[in-house]
């Protein structure tokens, strides 16, 4: 260790990182070694796990547009985990294609109806974007927007979307239903790229893989981009789903300058600061003061740099992020922006000091000389550190739990390390959040699978493509043909499984015990929410957020009294309808504590042996405002839930019942049930 370290912080200097160029080009861009290996591979399923800044996006676009076409159309779907990343990548892709096409269309209003030669369309297809288009063009259905994009006269079409939208499309939730899938086939949308694959786990991983099984036969090329190498069990599962071997794209990294190579990571000065031992996350006023002091130090050093962002800050909590943003705004007027859940998508922007949460930790290409970030697990640490030193030498300050800090301190033996060695230390020292890939083949995951397929057969009945009497046989057929890869590896067990499915239909689906509760959930199984208004803008408030904000309750009649635009009033009414709420909340302050509590009435449910359906007989909610308590119960009533004392994973949706007891709700309750059983074995 060196003199730059103390009992409160560790300093380490990370060397630059280089990847060699290839001899191949795409337009005016010379391809890197990893990009060319991706381009020349003939495998249908490809995995890219090269580090941040290694040009994965350019490699994917080159692969999409330089394929041997089965028709004149080369169209593709690129799936990103966040809408912020979609917008960032859309701009990058437009830059790559500027000199290659005469017409580059990214505006819905400019889509040509007739064929347009030498054209490419690049479209963001996300919930907020579709809402925006509906409002601007006075349309009534998101399916109409999708159909116009899919069958437009553009020569090539690239759709940038998120897994939620893809999930809804495949489940036939939009207008035109399965006709949209037919459009995908006819328009040759046979290329799919999944970015940041490592972020999917448990329920989201199961939903993603189920979606892939349904559309697998439509796809000629599937590319999986990930920051970490997938677990062996997950790779095996993927190969079973796709029924073929997966090829891992090759690349070489160098920590020293070599000829004919690009520097993908610049030198980084990294300081590691520990969170006090009694705390796991940044939350207190002292934590805000800590970051304010760090911002002062970094901003003074880098304020003259010619970059839009001088200091980038990434923290875990949305509430803490907004509290911090407001405090920093007092110190640096007009120089602070927020990118998190309390800022509507259309108002999110960068500023000299930008405060964000996990929404900006993946993929976004920030040009900034400095970074302050909080991290409680290895993946978040590596991803967030990757936001700096992409275009210039950078300085980063990482704030981590004290126990991780102590382990890392012992492992760092020299003041200078290469990125690969340092990343290995982080992976060995910090918590690695599990993907729960074994959950995919569990009995609990079957309920998700059955819910998905049963919903799909419901659409076939609704559109009179099959009769109600034929629904059960169609259900079994789809399970057997499209989703058999989720069944047991043993042929004998698989046959038993199919007989179990028949029994399940007769005993469970007819009663609707679990399926009805699961059907209403989307891809990520979002937590229950209430519409709110904050600084004149509409946001979604999760039930968990209510404990940490000061608010006033309003009914629909109060909307006219608000100083907001006519369009915003309409949007608020629509949000109330979507939330099935007869009131909304006006946020007055953030950081208060309201003590909304849940009580289990049915003592037999104190420790779940299986999920149960929430009712007024087994769960009660207490809150200062009766309207809040009533609405919370209205949202949760008839939902599926599981009580656990064994789970410590913040990604699961739920509420604290007591110090060591959680109520896990929605599809995550099935995962909690699975985890609980595994820990008992």
C-alpha positions in Angstrom: 0.0 0.0 0.0 1.1 3.6 -0.3 0.8 7.0 1.3 -2.4 7.9 -0.6 -4.3 5.4 1.6 -5.6 5.8 5.1 -8.0 4.1 7.6 -10.9 5.8 5.8 -10.0 5.3 2.1 -8.0 3.3 -0.4 -6.5 4.8 -3.6 -5.6 2.7 -6.6 -4.6 3.8 -10.1 -6.0 1.7 -12.9 -4.1 1.3 -16.1 -5.5 2.0 -19.6 -7.0 -0.9 -21.6 -6.5 -1.6 -25.3 -8.2 -3.8 -27.9 -6.5 -4.5 -31.3 -8.0 -3.3 -34.6 -8.9 -5.8 -37.3 -8.5 -5.2 -41.0 -12.2 -5.0 -41.7 -14.3 -1.8 -41.8 -18.0 -0.9 -41.5 -18.7 2.3 -43.4 -16.0 4.8 -42.2 -15.4 2.8 -39.0 -12.5 0.4 -38.7 -13.7 -2.6 -36.7 -12.0 -3.9 -33.5 -10.9 -7.5 -33.2 -14.0 -8.4 -31.2 -16.3 -6.6 -33.6 -14.8 -8.4 -36.6 -15.1 -11.8 -34.8 -18.8 -11.1 -34.2 -19.2 -10.0 -37.9 -17.6 -13.1 -39.4 -19.2 -15.7 -37.1 -21.7 -18.0 -38.8 -23.2 -19.2 -35.5 -26.9 -18.3 -34.9 -26.4 -17.7 -31.2 -23.6 -15.4 -30.1 -22.5 -14.1 -26.7 -20.4 -11.0 -26.3 -18.8 -10.4 -22.9 -16.1 -7.8 -23.8 -15.7 -4.9 -21.3 -17.5 -1.5 -21.4 -16.4 0.8 -24.2 -15.4 -2.1 -26.4 -17.8 -1.1 -29.2 -20.5 -3.8 -28.8 -23.1 -1.6 -30.3 -21.2 -0.9 -33.5 -20.4 -4.7 -33.8 -24.1 -5.5 -33.5 -25.2 -3.0 -36.1 -22.5 -4.2 -38.5 -23.7 -7.8 -38.0 -27.3 -6.7 -38.6 -26.7 -4.8 -41.8 -23.9 -6.9 -43.4 -25.7 -10.2 -43.2 -26.5 -12.3 -46.3 -30.1 -11.3 -46.7 -32.9 -13.8 -47.2 -34.8 -10.9 -48.8 -34.0 -7.3 -49.5 -35.0 -6.2 -46.0 -32.5 -6.4 -43.1 -34.5 -5.5 -40.1 -33.8 -6.1 -36.4 -34.9 -5.7 -32.8 -32.4 -4.5 -30.2 -33.5 -5.0 -26.6 -32.1 -2.8 -23.8 -33.0 -3.0 -20.1 -33.7 0.8 -19.6 -35.3 3.5 -21.6 -32.4 5.8 -20.9 -30.1 3.3 -22.6 -32.5 3.1 -25.5 -32.3 6.8 -26.1 -28.5 6.9 -25.8 -28.0 4.0 -28.2 -30.4 5.4 -30.7 -28.2 8.5 -31.0 -25.1 6.3 -31.3 -26.6 4.2 -34.0 -27.7 7.2 -36.0 -24.1 8.5 -35.9 -22.8 5.1 -37.2 -25.2 5.2 -40.2 -25.0 8.8 -41.2 -22.8 8.2 -44.2 -24.4 4.9 -45.2 -28.0 5.9 -46.0 -29.6 8.8 -47.8 -32.6 8.8 -45.5 -32.4 8.2 -41.7 -35.9 8.3 -40.1 -36.4 8.3 -36.4 -39.6 10.4 -36.1 -43.0 8.6 -36.2 -44.5 11.5 -38.2 -42.0 11.1 -41.0 -42.5 7.4 -41.7 -43.2 6.9 -45.4 -46.2 4.8 -46.5 -44.7 4.0 -49.9 -41.3 2.3 -50.4 -38.4 4.6 -49.9 -35.0 3.4 -51.3 -31.7 4.0 -49.5 -33.6 4.5 -46.2 -33.3 3.2 -42.7 -35.7 3.7 -39.8 -34.4 3.7 -36.2 -37.3 3.9 -33.7 -37.6 3.9 -29.9 -40.4 1.7 -28.9 -41.0 2.0 -25.1 -44.0 2.7 -22.9 -43.2 6.4 -22.4 -42.4 6.9 -26.1 -45.6 5.2 -27.2 -47.6 7.3 -24.8 -46.0 10.4 -26.2 -46.9 9.4 -29.8 -50.4 8.6 -28.8 -50.8 12.1 -27.3 -49.1 14.0 -30.1 -50.9 12.2 -33.0 -54.2 11.7 -31.2 -54.1 7.9 -31.7 -56.0 5.5 -29.5 -53.9 2.3 -29.5 -50.2 1.5 -29.1 -50.7 -1.5 -31.5 -51.5 1.0 -34.2 -48.1 2.7 -33.7 -46.3 -0.6 -33.8 -48.0 -1.7 -36.9 -47.2 1.5 -38.8 -43.5 1.1 -37.9 -43.4 -2.6 -38.8 -45.1 -2.4 -42.3 -43.7 1.1 -43.3 -42.1 1.6 -46.7 -38.6 2.0 -45.2 -35.9 -0.2 -46.7 -34.4 -1.2 -43.4 -35.9 -0.9 -39.9 -34.2 -1.1 -36.5 -36.4 -1.1 -33.4 -34.9 -0.3 -30.1 -37.1 -1.5 -27.3 -37.1 -2.9 -23.7 -38.0 -6.4 -22.6 -41.4 -5.2 -21.2 -42.6 -4.1 -24.6 -41.3 -7.3 -26.3 -43.0 -9.3 -23.7 -46.4 -7.5 -24.2 -46.0 -7.9 -28.0 -45.4 -11.6 -27.9 -48.3 -12.1 -25.3 -50.6 -10.4 -27.8 -51.4 -7.6 -25.4 -51.4 -4.8 -28.0 -54.1 -4.0 -30.6 -53.8 -6.4 -33.6 -52.4 -9.0 -31.2 -50.7 -11.9 -32.9 -51.0 -10.1 -36.3 -48.1 -8.0 -35.1 -46.0 -11.2 -34.9 -47.1 -12.0 -38.4 -45.9 -8.6 -39.5 -42.5 -9.3 -37.9 -42.2 -12.5 -40.0 -43.4 -10.9 -43.2 -41.1 -7.9 -42.7 -38.1 -10.1 -42.0 -37.5 -9.0 -38.4 -35.3 -12.1 -37.8 -32.5 -10.4 -35.9 -32.6 -10.0 -32.1 -29.9 -8.5 -29.8 -30.3 -8.6 -26.0 -28.0 -6.1 -24.2 -26.9 -6.2 -20.6 -28.1 -9.8 -20.2 -26.5 -10.2 -16.8 -29.2 -7.9 -15.3 -31.9 -10.5 -15.7 -32.6 -12.8 -12.8 -35.3 -14.9 -11.3 -38.7 -13.9 -12.6 -37.4 -11.5 -15.3 -35.0 -14.2 -16.6 -37.8 -16.7 -16.7 -40.1 -14.3 -18.5 -37.4 -13.3 -21.0 -36.5 -17.0 -21.8 -40.2 -17.9 -22.2 -40.6 -15.0 -24.6 -37.6 -16.3 -26.6 -39.0 -19.8 -26.8 -42.2 -18.4 -28.4 -40.3 -16.5 -31.1 -37.2 -18.7 -31.4 -38.3 -20.1 -34.8 -38.7 -16.6 -36.2 -35.1 -15.6 -35.6 -32.1 -16.3 -37.8 -29.7 -14.4 -35.5 -29.6 -13.9 -31.7 -26.9 -11.9 -30.0 -26.5 -11.8 -26.2 -24.4 -9.0 -24.8 -23.4 -9.2 -21.1 -20.9 -7.7 -18.7 -20.1 -11.0 -17.2 -19.8 -14.6 -18.5 -23.2 -16.3 -17.9 -23.2 -19.2 -15.4 -22.5 -22.6 -16.9 -26.0 -23.8 -15.9 -27.6 -20.8 -17.6 -25.5 -21.3 -20.8 -26.7 -25.0 -20.8 -30.3 -23.8 -20.4 -29.9 -21.3 -23.3 -28.4 -24.0 -25.5 -31.4 -26.2 -24.7 -33.9 -23.4 -25.5 -32.2 -22.7 -28.9 -31.3 -26.3 -29.5 -27.8 -25.4 -30.6 -24.3 -24.5 -29.3 -23.6 -20.9 -28.3 -20.4 -19.2 -29.7 -18.6 -16.8 -27.4 -17.0 -13.9 -29.3 -13.2 -13.7 -29.0 -11.2 -10.7 -28.0 -7.8 -9.8 -26.4 -7.2 -7.1 -23.9 -3.9 -5.3 -23.2 -2.9 -3.1 -20.3 -0.1 -1.5 -22.2 -0.1 0.5 -25.5 0.4 -1.7 -28.6 0.4 -0.8 -32.3 -2.8 -0.9 -34.3 -5.1 -0.9 -31.2 -7.7 1.4 -29.7 -7.7 2.6 -26.1 -11.1 1.6 -24.8 -10.4 2.6 -21.2 -8.3 5.5 -20.1 -6.3 5.8 -16.9 -8.4 6.0 -13.7 -7.6 7.3 -10.3 -10.0 5.4 -8.0 -10.6 6.2 -4.3 -12.7 3.7 -2.2 -14.6 5.1 0.7 -16.4 2.9 3.3 -19.9 3.3 4.5 -20.0 3.2 8.3 -20.4 -0.3 9.8 -24.0 0.1 11.0 -25.3 1.1 7.6 -25.6 -0.8 4.3 -26.7 2.1 2.0 -26.4 5.8 1.8 -29.4 7.4 3.5 -28.6 9.8 6.3 -28.0 13.5 6.3 -24.4 12.8 7.1 -24.2 10.8 3.9 -25.5 13.8 1.9 -22.9 16.0 3.5 -20.2 13.4 2.6 -21.2 13.5 -1.0 -21.5 17.3 -1.1 -18.0 17.6 0.1 -16.8 15.2 -2.5 -18.7 17.1 -5.2 -17.1 20.3 -4.1 -13.7 18.8 -4.4 -14.2 17.2 -7.9 -16.2 20.1 -9.4 -13.5 22.6 -8.5 -11.0 20.4 -10.1 -12.9 19.7 -13.4 -15.3 22.7 -13.9 -13.2 24.1 -16.7 -13.3 20.8 -18.7 -15.1 21.0 -22.0 -17.6 18.3 -21.1 -21.4 18.5 -20.6 -21.0 16.6 -17.3 -18.2 17.6 -14.9 -19.3 15.3 -12.0 -21.6 12.2 -12.4 -23.2 10.7 -9.3 -24.9 7.3 -9.1 -26.6 6.1 -5.9 -28.9 3.3 -5.0 -32.1 4.9 -3.6 -34.4 7.1 -5.6 -35.4 9.0 -2.5 -31.8 9.6 -1.5 -31.0 10.7 -5.1 -33.7 13.4 -5.1 -32.8 14.6 -1.6 -29.2 14.9 -2.7 -30.1 16.6 -6.0 -32.1 19.3 -4.0 -29.2 19.9 -1.6 -26.7 20.2 -4.4 -29.0 22.6 -6.3 -28.7 24.9 -3.3 -24.9 24.8 -3.6 -24.7 24.9 -7.4 -27.8 26.7 -8.8 -28.8 25.8 -12.4 -25.9 23.3 -12.6 -27.6 20.1 -11.2 -29.9 17.6 -12.9 -31.5 14.3 -11.9 -32.1 11.1 -13.8 -34.3 8.9 -11.6 -37.8 7.9 -10.8 -38.8 11.3 -9.4 -38.0 13.0 -12.8 -40.4 12.2 -15.7 -38.7 10.7 -18.7 -39.3 13.7 -21.0 -37.6 16.1 -18.5 -34.5 14.0 -17.9 -31.3 15.7 -19.1 -27.6 16.0 -18.3 -26.1 18.9 -16.5 -22.6 19.8 -15.1 -23.5 17.8 -12.0 -25.9 14.9 -12.7 -27.4 12.7 -10.1 -28.9 9.3 -11.1 -29.7 5.8 -9.9 -29.4 2.3 -11.5 -31.2 3.7 -14.6 -27.9 5.2 -15.8 -25.4 2.6 -14.7 -25.6 0.5 -17.8 -24.2 1.2 -21.2 -24.8 5.0 -21.4 -21.8 6.7 -23.0 -21.1 9.5 -20.6 -18.3 12.0 -21.4 -17.2 13.0 -17.9 -13.9 13.4 -16.1 -15.2 12.4 -12.7 -17.6 10.0 -11.0 -19.0 9.4 -7.5 -20.8 6.1 -7.1 -22.4 3.9 -4.4 -22.2 0.1 -4.9 -23.3 -2.8 -2.7 -22.5 -5.7 -5.1 -19.8 -6.6 -7.6 -21.9 -6.1 -10.8 -23.1 -2.6 -9.9 -19.5 -1.7 -8.9 -18.1 -2.7 -12.3 -20.9 -1.2 -14.3 -20.9 2.1 -12.4 -17.1 2.4 -12.6 -17.4 1.9 -16.3 -19.2 5.3 -16.7 -15.9 7.2 -16.3 -12.6 7.1 -18.3 -14.3 6.2 -21.5 -13.0 9.3 -23.5 -10.3 10.7 -21.2 -8.3 10.0 -18.0 -10.8 10.0 -15.1 -11.2 10.1 -11.4 -13.7 8.0 -9.5 -14.8 7.8 -5.9 -16.6 4.5 -4.9 -18.6 4.3 -1.7 -19.0 0.7 -0.5 -19.9 -1.3 2.6 -17.2 -1.3 5.2 -16.9 -5.2 5.2 -16.2 -5.2 1.4 -13.8 -2.3 1.9 -11.8 -4.3 4.5 -11.5 -7.3 2.2 -10.5 -5.2 -0.9 -7.9 -3.4 1.2 -6.1 -6.6 2.0 -6.2 -7.8 -1.6 -4.7 -4.6 -3.2 -0.9 -5.1 -2.8 0.2 -2.4 -5.3 -0.9 1.2 -6.0 -1.3 0.5 -9.7 -3.4 -2.3 -11.3 -4.7 -3.3 -14.7 -8.5 -3.4 -15.1 -8.8 -7.2 -15.4 -6.9 -7.8 -12.2 -8.9 -5.1 -10.3 -12.2 -6.5 -11.6 -11.2 -9.9 -10.4 -10.5 -8.5 -6.9 -14.0 -6.9 -6.9 -15.7 -10.1 -8.0 -13.8 -12.0 -5.3 -14.6 -9.4 -2.6 -18.1 -8.1 -3.1 -21.5 -9.7 -3.0 -22.5 -11.3 -6.3 -26.3 -11.2 -6.8 -27.5 -14.6 -8.0 -29.3 -15.0 -11.3 -31.4 -17.9 -9.8 -30.9 -19.7 -13.1 -31.9 -23.0 -11.5 -35.3 -21.4 -10.7 -36.1 -21.8 -14.4 -36.6 -25.5 -14.1 -38.4 -25.5 -10.8 -42.1 -26.3 -10.0 -42.6 -22.7 -8.9 -41.4 -21.3 -12.3 -43.9 -23.6 -14.0 -46.7 -21.4 -12.7 -45.2 -18.4 -14.5 -44.8 -20.5 -17.6 -48.4 -21.7 -17.4 -49.7 -18.2 -16.8 -47.8 -16.9 -19.9 -49.1 -19.6 -22.2 -52.6 -19.6 -20.7 -52.8 -15.9 -21.4 -51.7 -16.4 -25.0 -54.4 -19.1 -25.5 -56.9 -16.7 -24.0 -56.2 -14.3 -26.9 -56.8 -17.1 -29.4 -60.2 -17.7 -27.8 -61.0 -14.0 -27.7 -60.2 -13.5 -31.4 -62.1 -16.7 -32.2 -59.1 -18.4 -33.7 -59.9 -21.4 -31.5 -63.0 -22.4 -29.5 -63.2 -22.4 -25.7 -63.3 -26.2 -25.8 -60.1 -26.3 -27.7 -58.2 -24.0 -25.3 -56.9 -26.8 -23.1 -55.5 -28.9 -25.9 -53.9 -25.8 -27.5 -52.4 -24.9 -24.1 -50.8 -28.4 -23.9 -49.6 -28.2 -27.5 -47.9 -24.8 -26.9 -46.2 -26.1 -23.8 -45.1 -29.2 -25.6 -43.8 -27.5 -28.7 -42.5 -24.1 -27.6 -41.7 -24.5 -23.9 -40.7 -28.1 -23.4 -37.1 -26.9 -22.8 -38.3 -25.8 -19.3 -39.4 -29.3 -18.4 -37.2 -31.9 -16.8 -34.1 -33.2 -18.6 -35.3 -36.7 -17.9 -37.6 -38.1 -20.7 -39.6 -40.1 -18.1 -40.0 -37.0 -15.8 -40.9 -34.9 -18.8 -43.8 -37.2 -19.6 -44.9 -37.1 -16.0 -44.7 -33.3 -16.3 -47.1 -33.2 -19.2 -49.6 -35.4 -17.3 -49.1 -32.9 -14.4 -50.0 -30.0 -16.7 -53.3 -31.7 -17.6 -54.0 -32.1 -13.9 -53.0 -28.5 -13.3 -55.5 -27.3 -15.9 -58.4 -29.3 -14.3 -57.5 -28.4 -10.7 -55.9 -25.0 -10.8 -56.8 -23.1 -14.0 -60.5 -23.8 -13.6 -60.3 -22.3 -10.1 -58.0 -19.5 -11.2 -56.2 -19.6 -7.9 -52.7 -18.5 -9.0 -53.1 -17.9 -12.7 -55.5 -15.0 -12.3 -53.2 -13.4 -9.8 -50.2 -13.7 -12.1 -51.9 -12.7 -15.3 -52.1 -9.0 -14.5 -48.3 -8.6 -14.1 -46.0 -7.4 -16.9 -42.4 -8.5 -17.6 -40.8 -7.0 -14.5 -43.7 -7.6 -12.3 -43.8 -3.9 -11.2 -44.6 -3.1 -7.6 -48.0 -1.6 -6.8 -48.2 2.2 -7.4 -50.2 5.3 -7.0 -50.2 8.4 -9.3 -48.5 11.4 -7.9 -47.6 15.0 -8.9 -44.2 16.4 -8.0 -42.9 19.8 -9.2 -45.8 20.0 -11.6 -45.1 16.7 -13.3 -46.8 13.3 -13.1 -44.8 10.3 -11.7 -45.6 6.8 -10.4 -45.2 6.3 -6.7 -44.6 2.8 -5.4 -46.2 1.9 -2.1 -42.7 1.6 -0.5 -42.0 5.2 -1.5 -45.0 6.4 0.6 -43.1 5.9 3.8 -40.5 8.5 2.9 -42.5 11.4 1.4 -44.7 14.1 2.8 -47.9 14.4 0.7 -51.4 15.6 0.4 -54.3 13.5 -0.9 -56.5 14.9 -3.7 -59.5 13.5 -5.6 -60.2 13.9 -9.3 -62.2 17.0 -8.6 -59.1 18.8 -7.4 -57.2 18.4 -10.7 -58.8 21.6 -12.1 -57.2 23.6 -9.2 -53.6 22.5 -10.1 -51.3 24.9 -11.9 -50.6 22.4 -14.7 -51.2 22.3 -18.4 -54.4 20.9 -20.0 -52.4 18.0 -21.4 -50.9 17.2 -18.0 -54.4 17.1 -16.5 -55.5 14.6 -19.1 -52.4 12.5 -18.5 -53.0 12.5 -14.7 -56.6 11.3 -15.2 -55.3 8.5 -17.5 -52.7 7.5 -14.8 -55.5 7.4 -12.2 -57.5 5.1 -14.5 -54.5 2.8 -15.1 -53.8 2.6 -11.3 -57.5 2.0 -10.6 -57.2 4.9 -8.1 -59.9 7.5 -7.2 -57.2 9.9 -5.8 -53.7 11.1 -6.4 -50.9 12.4 -4.2 -49.3 15.9 -4.3 -45.8 15.5 -3.0 -44.7 18.3 -0.6 -41.4 17.0 0.7 -39.1 14.0 0.5 -37.3 12.2 3.3 -40.1 12.1 5.9 -41.3 8.8 7.6 -45.0 7.9 7.6 -45.0 4.5 9.2 -47.3 2.6 6.8 -47.5 -0.8 8.3 -48.8 -4.3 7.3 -50.1 -6.8 9.8 -50.7 -10.5 9.2 -54.1 -11.4 10.6 -54.1 -15.1 9.9 -51.5 -16.5 12.3 -51.2 -19.6 10.2 -49.5 -17.5 7.6 -46.7 -16.2 9.9 -44.2 -18.4 8.1 -45.4 -19.5 4.6 -45.0 -23.0 3.4 -46.5 -22.0 0.0 -47.8 -18.8 -1.6 -51.2 -17.6 -0.6 -53.8 -15.2 -2.0 -54.1 -11.8 -0.2 -57.5 -11.0 1.3 -58.9 -8.8 4.1 -59.0 -12.0 6.2 -55.2 -12.5 6.2 -53.6 -9.0 5.7 -54.3 -5.5 7.0 -52.7 -2.2 6.3 -52.5 0.7 8.8 -51.7 4.3 7.7 -52.2 7.8 8.8 -54.6 8.4 5.9 -57.4 5.8 5.6 -57.6 6.5 1.8 -54.0 5.3 1.5 -54.6 2.2 3.6 -57.8 1.4 1.6 -56.1 1.9 -1.8 -53.0 -0.2 -0.8 -55.3 -3.1 0.1 -57.3 -2.6 -3.1 -54.1 -3.0 -5.0 -52.9 -6.0 -3.1 -56.2 -7.8 -2.6 -56.3 -11.1 -4.6 -52.6 -10.9 -5.3 -50.3 -13.8 -4.7 -47.8 -13.5 -1.8 -45.3 -15.3 0.3 -43.9 -14.6 3.8 -40.2 -15.2 4.3 -37.6 -14.8 7.0 -34.9 -16.4 4.9 -34.4 -14.0 2.0 -32.1 -11.0 1.8 -32.4 -9.8 -1.8 -33.5 -6.2 -2.4 -34.6 -7.0 -6.0 -37.7 -8.9 -4.8 -40.9 -6.9 -4.7 -42.4 -6.7 -1.2 -42.8 -5.0 2.1 -41.2 -5.4 5.6 -43.5 -6.9 8.2 -41.0 -6.8 11.0 -37.3 -6.7 11.5 -36.6 -10.1 9.9 -39.8 -10.8 8.1 -40.9 -9.8 4.6 -44.1 -10.1 2.6 -43.0 -10.8 -1.0 -45.7 -10.1 -3.5 -46.6 -10.9 -7.2 -44.5 -13.3 -9.3 -41.5 -12.8 -7.0 -43.4 -14.7 -4.3 -42.9 -17.8 -6.4 -39.1 -17.1 -6.5 -39.2 -16.5 -2.7 -41.0 -19.9 -2.3 -38.3 -21.6 -4.4 -35.4 -19.9 -2.5 -37.0 -20.8 0.9 -37.3 -24.5 -0.1 -33.7 -24.6 -1.4 -32.4 -23.2 1.9 -34.3 -25.9 3.8 -32.7 -28.7 1.9 
